[in-house]
């Protein structure tokens, strides 16, 4: 089974991009959040913000818990 990089909205603070990256690499999301803040500070906010927004637009949502059933339940 091939791993796919997806946003994780369950552990998200903003859009789930960093939580999705942490899941992909089997790491703690806090590490990615600290690295992202460092990137924002070192690049002068704008380039890092553009990278985050681009990843938000490109990465699909992780939808395991939100799938709909193929049947209807009636009483």
N, C-alpha and C positions, 0 to 999 in steps of 0.2 A: 504494500500500500504506500503510495507516494504522499509525502507530507505537503500540505498547502498552507501558505501564509494567509491568514484571515484575521479580521478584526474581532476582538473578543469584547463584546459590549457588556457582559456580565461583570467583568473586572475593570471596566473602563472608568476613567476619571473624566476624560473629554470625549474621545471618539472610539477608543479601544485599539488604536494603532499600536501603541507601545505594549499593551497587554497581549495583543496578538503576536507581536514579535517575541515576547518573553515565552509564550506558549510554544512557539515554533522552535525556539532554541532550548526549551526546557529549563528556563531560568526564572528568577523572581522578577516580577514586573517593576519592583522598586529600583532594581539595577538599571533598567532601561529608562525609567523616569529620571533618575539622577544623571545619566548620560545625556538625555535629551535636554535637560536644563543646562548642563555644561555646554552643550553644543549651541544652545540659544545664546548664552552669555558670550561665548568665544567668537561667534560669528556676527554678533551685533543684532540679534533677534530676527531680522527679516529673512535671511537665507534659511535658517533652521525652521522658521515658521512656514515658509514656502514648501520645504521638504515634507513637513508634517501634513500640511493641507493636501499636497499631491498624493501622499500615501493614503490619506483618508478617502480621497476620490477613487483611487485605483484598487485598494484592497477590498475584497468582498466581505460581507458580514459572516460570522460564524453562527449558523442557525440550527444547531442540534436540538435545542430545547423548544424552538418555535415552529417545528414542523406540524402540519395539519394531518389528521388521520384521513385515511382513504374511505371511511365509512361514517354513517350518521348513527347516533344513538337516539332511539325513540322509545317512549313508554307505551 
